Amino acid sequence: MKILFLGDIMGRSGREAVYSFLPQARKEHQLDFVVANGENAAGGFGITPVICDELYKTGVDVITTGNHIWDQQEIIPRLAKDKHLLRPHNYPEGTSGTGTCLVTNARGQSLLVIHLQGQIFMHENLPCPFACVDNVLKQYTPGSNVNAILVDIHAEANSEKMALGHYLDGRVSAVIGSHTHVPTNDARIFSGGTAYQTDTGMCGDYDSVIGMEKATPIKRFLTKVTKHTKMTVASGEATVCGIIITTNNKTGLAEGVEIVKKGPL
């Protein structure tokens, strides 16, 4: 089975690059599922229902998000009813939405997506993602009652992502990092059969500072003044970054990884 995970979609240029890339990619790579992180899709801050619909129409099966999920007010009612739109699962009980999605394709193949947010350097102070994923995995085993399991860990610290990857090795098909917008050159399969990449980067304009126009963040670093300086998403030609994970049909574990990079980067 082949699963494509797309890194954080950043603004209009990132969306348009994904819309252009994905339909052909699904055919060319014979993809069974597509998961995309969309938390920066609306002008760099959050996602809207209209953008969700556009991504689904283009070929995305599940949308993960992260700490910017609450930035657009109109998305909150959508979270309660759209089971393919995920916020981090380790938000407290009673928070709108869910962080897990079990999706089945036309061939009867099933993929469980688990979306988590890290704790280190993240302002939300969410409950432990390790304990959270343990609770979910009490019900699911790849190659048994689900064909594959993919975890999107949205976190700032590379150490936290790596620790989670090793912790889940052999228990899930893939642990893929998002959030930092910088693609890491460490895609591999751990000894237990779990595919891993610390961060897939972003689908956006890389002639920028992590997806934002360069002038404002540079000024912030020079002056140390962050108030009254609005960040604007970069609008140049975007690069699509992601990873394709190939899983074994019997075990549900990974047997191949392929970095995706389409654009000027």
Number of C-alpha atoms within 10 A of each C-alpha: 20 19 23 25 27 29 32 34 34 32 28 22 23 31 24 17 21 26 17 13 16 19 14 12 14 19 10 9 12 12 16 20 22 19 21 24 28 34 30 29 26 21 20 24 20 22 26 20 17 11 15 21 11 13 20 14 12 16 19 25 19 26 25 31 30 26 20 17 22 16 17 15 12 13 19 16 12 16 19 14 12 14 17 23 25 27 27 25 23 21 21 10 9 7 12 14 22 23 21 24 20 15 17 16 11 7 7 8 15 21 23 22 23 26 28 29 30 28 18 15 10 14 9 12 12 17 15 14 21 16 10 15 19 13 11 12 15 8 9 17 19 25 19 11 10 19 24 32 26 23 23 28 28 28 24 19 17 16 12 19 25 18 12 21 25 16 13 22 21 21 21 27 33 32 26 28 32 28 28 20 22 19 20 15 11 12 20 20 21 16 10 15 23 28 29 28 25 28 31 31 27 30 33 37 29 24 18 16 17 20 29 22 19 16 12 16 21 12 13 13 10 9 9 10 11 13 7 6 11 9 16 17 25 25 20 16 16 28 25 29 27 26 23 20 27 23 26 18 15 11 18 26 28 26 18 17 21 13 20 17 18 15 16 11 13
